[in-house]
Amino acid sequence: MLLGGVVNEAKLGDHLKNVTSLSVMHVDFTNPFITNYEVRNENTFSLRSYFELDGGPQTYSWKIDAGVEWQRTNATINNYDNNLGVQGNPQKLDKINTDQHFVFGRYSADIFTKLHLEAALS
């Protein structure tokens, strides 16, 4: 498995910033199991970006986050007969493409540094 990513944080003002991240993952997997011979190839891409507004350091400090996330995986998962550790005839050949994307929001607050409140929705 190979995994990589980059993150960019941009300060847009005294109390506003944007954080954007991009990641990629590649899986190349072969498993000569007792009952079958599995060959798997997966590629995943994801992007996340959010804005954060904070109330600054006070007795009652708060932050609000709002953003989006998108992820896509393209996979081929193939199972073959296992002929003593050698790939044999196909049992099941699958191509699976998945997408997930959503928007999210989060509110957090610290009151007198004794109580932490947090609420989120996506």
Secondary structure, 3 states (H helix, E strand, C coil): CEEEEEEEEEECCCCEEEEEEEEEEEEEEEEECCCCEEEEEEEEEEEEEEEEEECCCCCEEEEEEEEEEEEEEEEEEEEEEECCCCEEEEEEEEEEEEEEEEEEEEEEEEECCCEEEEEEEC
